[in-house]
């Protein structure tokens, strides 16, 4: 390109000079004005060959939630040069641009050019994602200058938090449907004034806890029923998450894994607010690393630890031959008689493994509830919105193999709150 321009400049200068000389010899003043044109052209070339200076700044969010919409803005300031400017704005994986575009092209004239470009996007999936670099390409239209590319590394990440529903205590049944083992006061903590259930009298129960009205209505072996109250801050609940490939069935942004994470976080937030010790464990065929699980505890720090791990959870590509219970989990279940929710998506390929895992946890003393998240409604809705209702749990309950589990959740036809309600009733939240 440079050699081509040099030839054109030399030829144009010779022709312009010859024309001007002929005008002077012929005493034609109008032809002298032609001399101005090459001077202007040379001035344009000189300006176009000036060093191009590109300054940029950007505005990027650092933390949002799944489903949030936000704006990304880039300010560009360009001095010198004459040509086209191509801007590629920063983006991150797992987002959808709803308004505008992240690529912009505009014209840079003789004046300094300032431009603010934006786009509107929506976060589609939880995780921690790096922002891509900001790229600015300048291509000169005239002159001997070369194209220039500027790449600015943002060095920033965006944290997309999963959706967390604020569950209320009034949503759940007061009386659990499952019997609970009796444990010492030192293990469960002192009783509170929050009523939990009515059970048969056992030796050692305080006299003031007898429910005389209920005892008069119901015949039992001991003849008495007592009120049982929630214990303060010492109940243990563990969420056990299946991370096999079956949890990816559905779409990239909607699948059992994503819904399971929202359910676990919502349930953890609710139980911690009630004073439970809450933990998290991944179902894995290998030894679980310390950074992959959360030992049951209470408080905001525990919730943040669970959320931090779940932000980066991805499903594995292979279904394993077994789901062993690691030593740490086995010891916790034995010591605390923990209540456990196995959150999975059951298929012909893993139903036996899930049932074996359930039996092992029960043999250790755990109270286990299985949550089976069904993907059929997700896939059907993607094909045709009218098909999603054909895969609701009510219609598909006859399929005992893949529709096994204490709680069957079709997230397309049932809200997260409804699923948490069913789980809470069975688990005694």
Secondary structure, 3 states (H helix, E strand, C coil): CHHHHHHHHHHHHHHHHHHHHHHHHCCCHHHHCHHHHHHHHHHHHHHHCCCCEEEEEEECCCEEECCCEEEEEEEEEEECCCEEEEEECCCCCCEEEEEECCEEEEEECCCCEEEEEEEEEEECCCEEEECCCEEEEEEECCCCCCCEEEEECCCCEEEEECCCCCCCHHHCCCCCCCCCCCCCHHHHCCEEEEEEEEEECCCCCCHHHECHHHHHHCCCCCCCEEEEEEECCCCEEEEEEECCHHHHCECCCCEHHHHHHHHHHHHHHHHHHCCCEEEEEEECCCCCCHHHCEEEECCHHHHHHHHHHHHCCCCCCCCCCCCCCCHHHHHHHHHHCCEEEEEECCCCCCHHHHHHHHHHHHHCCCEEEEEEECCHHHHHHHHCHHHHHHHCHHHHCCCCCCCCCCEEECCCCCCHHHHHHHHHHHHCC
